[in-house]
């Protein structure tokens, strides 16, 4: 769409992040329930059972630590510029 509108690109600039977030069980459960394939309404009356089992698995995988380390991905800046020769002012 941007190309059809007369823009050239994208020029992609990678901005490394490198941070690690600690996600607790509540964060992981909320993330799972936010996905379209695991939205709570899909479980019907068994949503509570699913959440209990998920929390048990998370507790076992956590191994006594505060949570789960998740590395943040690099940021991608996508720049589109007007195509053609630069305009003269």
C-alpha positions in Angstrom: 0.0 0.0 0.0 2.8 2.4 0.9 4.7 1.5 -2.3 1.5 2.1 -4.4 1.2 5.5 -2.7 4.6 6.5 -4.0 6.9 5.6 -1.1 10.1 3.6 -1.3 11.2 1.2 1.4 11.1 0.0 3.9 14.6 0.8 5.2 14.8 -1.4 8.3 16.9 -0.2 11.3 17.4 -2.8 14.1 17.6 -1.3 17.6 18.9 -4.1 19.9 17.0 -4.5 23.2 18.8 -7.1 25.3 16.6 -6.7 28.4 15.1 -9.7 30.2 11.8 -9.5 31.9 10.7 -11.7 34.8 7.2 -13.0 34.2 5.3 -14.4 37.1 2.7 -17.2 36.8 -0.1 -14.6 36.8 1.5 -12.9 33.8 1.9 -16.2 31.9 -1.7 -17.2 32.6 -3.0 -13.8 31.4 -0.9 -14.1 28.3 -2.2 -17.6 27.6 -5.8 -16.5 28.1 -5.3 -13.5 25.8 -4.5 -15.8 22.8 -7.4 -16.6 20.4 -6.8 -20.3 20.6 -6.8 -20.4 24.4 -9.4 -17.7 25.2 -11.3 -18.6 28.4 -14.7 -18.9 26.7 -13.3 -21.8 24.6 -12.9 -23.9 27.7 -16.5 -23.4 28.9 -17.1 -24.9 32.3 -13.6 -26.3 32.3 -11.8 -23.0 32.2 -11.0 -23.1 35.9 -9.7 -26.7 35.6 -7.4 -25.6 32.7 -6.1 -22.6 34.8 -5.4 -24.8 37.8 -3.5 -27.4 35.7 -1.6 -24.6 33.9 -0.5 -23.0 37.2 0.6 -26.5 38.5 2.8 -26.9 35.4 4.2 -23.4 35.8 5.0 -24.0 39.5 6.8 -27.2 38.6 8.7 -25.6 35.8 9.7 -22.5 37.9 11.8 -24.6 40.2 11.5 -22.2 43.2 12.6 -19.1 41.3 10.7 -15.8 41.2 9.4 -16.4 37.7 10.4 -17.0 34.1 13.0 -14.9 32.3 11.8 -13.7 28.9 14.2 -11.9 26.6 12.7 -9.0 24.8 13.2 -9.0 21.0 15.0 -6.3 19.1 13.0 -3.3 18.0 12.6 -2.9 14.2 12.1 0.6 12.8 10.7 0.5 9.3 11.2 3.8 7.4 9.4 4.6 4.2 10.4 7.6 2.2 8.9 9.4 -0.7 10.0 7.6 -3.9 11.7 9.5 -6.7 14.2 12.4 -6.7 14.2 14.6 -3.6 12.2 17.8 -3.9 14.0 21.1 -4.1 12.9 23.9 -1.9 
